[in-house]
Amino acid sequence: MIPADLFRIAESPSEYVTHHLQHWQVSIGEGAFWTLNVDSLLVSLLIGVLAMGTFWLVGRRATAGVPSKFQAFIEIVVTFIDTQVKDVFHGNRRFVAPVALTIFVWVFLMNSLKMIPVDFFPGVAAAAGQGYFRAVPTTDLNITAAMAVMVLLLMFGFAVKAKGAFGFGKELFTAPFHAQGAGMKAVLALPNFGLNVIEYLSKPVSLAMRLFGNMYAGELVFLLIALLGMAGGNMLMEAGMGAKAGGALAFLGAVAAGAAWSIFHILVITLQAFIFMILTVVYLSMSSEAH
C-alpha cells in the first residue's frame, strides 16, 4: 500500500513534484565527494542485463524454419538497425552495428519506464522504507552524459584507428583551415585546434542534453497531469460532490489525460532512442573520415 504522506497535495503541490524529482542518493567519501544516484544506476543496469539476456535467449533458441512471433520481432529490429547503419557507416559494420543495436534497445527500454504511472515506483519505494526513487534513468543527466562520453571515446578510437595517432593529432591542428607555408600553418594551428576541440565536445553535449531534456520534460508533464487530477478531485469535493464520486471523476480525468499524453509519448521515447543511435553512428562515421 502506498503511504498517504507520499501525496501531500492539498498542502503543497510543489512538494509533490520535488519529491518525485529527487533521486535515491548515497554519498561516498569525506565531505560527500562522490554522490551516487543509486536508482538510476540500479535501473539502467537491470534493464541492460534484461535486454542482453533477452537477445541472448532468442539467439540461442532461434530456428531456421518458421520463427516464433517474438523471434520475428527481434529479427525485424536487428534488420532495421543494420539497414540504418549500412546507410550511414560505409566501413566495416561488425562492431558498429551491434553498438547501434545496443544503444537503441537500451535507451528505448529506459525511456519506456516513463509509461508506468508516476506514483508507482515512488510508492513501492516508500512502502519499502526508501523515501525517494526515480525509475527513468534517462531523466538523470549523469546517465545520458556518461553514455555521451562513451560515444566520444569511441569517436577518438575510430579516428586513431582510421588515421593513426600521428595523423589524428596532425588533423587537429591543420583542419578545417588549411594553409600553405610553415608560417601560416603555425598561425592557424591554435585556431584549428580550438575549433576541433569545440566540435568534438559539442557532439556529446548535444547527445546528452537532447535525450535528457526530452525525457525530463515528459516526466514533468506526467507529474502535472497527476496534479491536475488530484486538484480536480479537490475542486469537485469543495463544490459539494462526495469524496468518492469526486475522487472517481478526477481519477478518470487524470487517466484520460495521461493516456492521451502516453500515446504521444510513445513516439517521443522511440524517436529519442533512434536519434541517439543514429547520431552515434554518424559521429563514428565522421571520425573515420578525413576533414
C-alpha angles and dihedrals in degrees: 000000000000112000114247094228089067089076107052091156102138091059101039129358089184089060089056092052093044091051093053092048094053118101128223097250135188121193121215128194134013114318090013091280090167120040115184124200094220095186094056093046094045097047095043090050093048092048091048092051091046093051095046091044091051093051090045092052092047090050092049093049098039115132130206092220128059106340125221118255092256093048089050090051092050090048090052091052093047092047092048093052092045090052092051091049091048091054094051108029114054098184131074108321096193092104102022097054095055090046091052092047092049092049094047096047095041096048092043093052092046090050091047092066086075088074090069113091111274094237097051102082096036088048093051090046091049091050088053091052098260113124100202135035131159111190103190108081094192090065086066112085090207091064097045091044091051091052091048092050090053088053089052091052090050089051090055091047093051092046093052092045093050099040105019125243092280094045092049092048091047091051091055089062101034104044145109091008108053120193140182120232131034093261096057092042089055092048093050096041096089096043089049092049092048093050092048092050090051091047094051094044094046092060099061090038091055091045093051097041096045094054094039094046095051095045094044092050091049090051091053091052091053090050091050090050090053090049092050090053092052092044090050090053091052091050092050091050091049088051089061101266116134120262094246095046094044092046091049093051092046090049092051091048092050091048092051093048092044092049092051092050091044092055090053092043092056086071091047097052091047094046093049091051090049093047093050090049098045094045089052090054091046092051092048090049091050091049090055093054130071122245 
